[in-house]
Amino acid sequence: MKYFLLFFILIGSVVCKAQKYALLDKNMAQPVTYTNSVSSTDKYNGFFPVEKKMLTKFITVLKEIETKLSSKNTSGEVKQYETGCTKFAGLAVRLASETRMDYVITSTCDNVKISMHLCDAKVSNASNDYFVKTWIKYIQSYLK
């Protein structure tokens, strides 16, 4: 009887699914939701998926980009990042007054590819810095 009960507890723990993805709203209007799968509907609704186990690393990368944006000494070098199923592709655009940063983040989860323009070179580094700081606060407020 003891082994029988242990067997059912073991089977129950294997069958239960943990939530694998955090869906971040690109416009920060809706709360972060956690889900087991990503679909093309999430892309249409304006969500950006990040693996739940990689959220802290994702925030660390965002903070590095934010630090680079806020520094006055922006060199021409831009670092490329990869956290789980998310890739950060960066570019430095040199203008007469400053070097502006451009980052596009792409997440490929469950065969659904979703991209987001994190920093746009058309906008000043200060404005991009403000958006990234706000997005970090948004994500941190919903961490589980």
Secondary structure by P-SEA (a helix, b strand, c coil): caaaaaaaaaaaaaacccccbbbbcccccccccccccccaaaaaaccccccccaaaaaaaaaaaaaaaaaccccccbbbbbbcccbbbbbbbbbcccbbbbbbbbbbbcccbbbbbbcccccccaaaaaaaaaaaaaaaaaacc
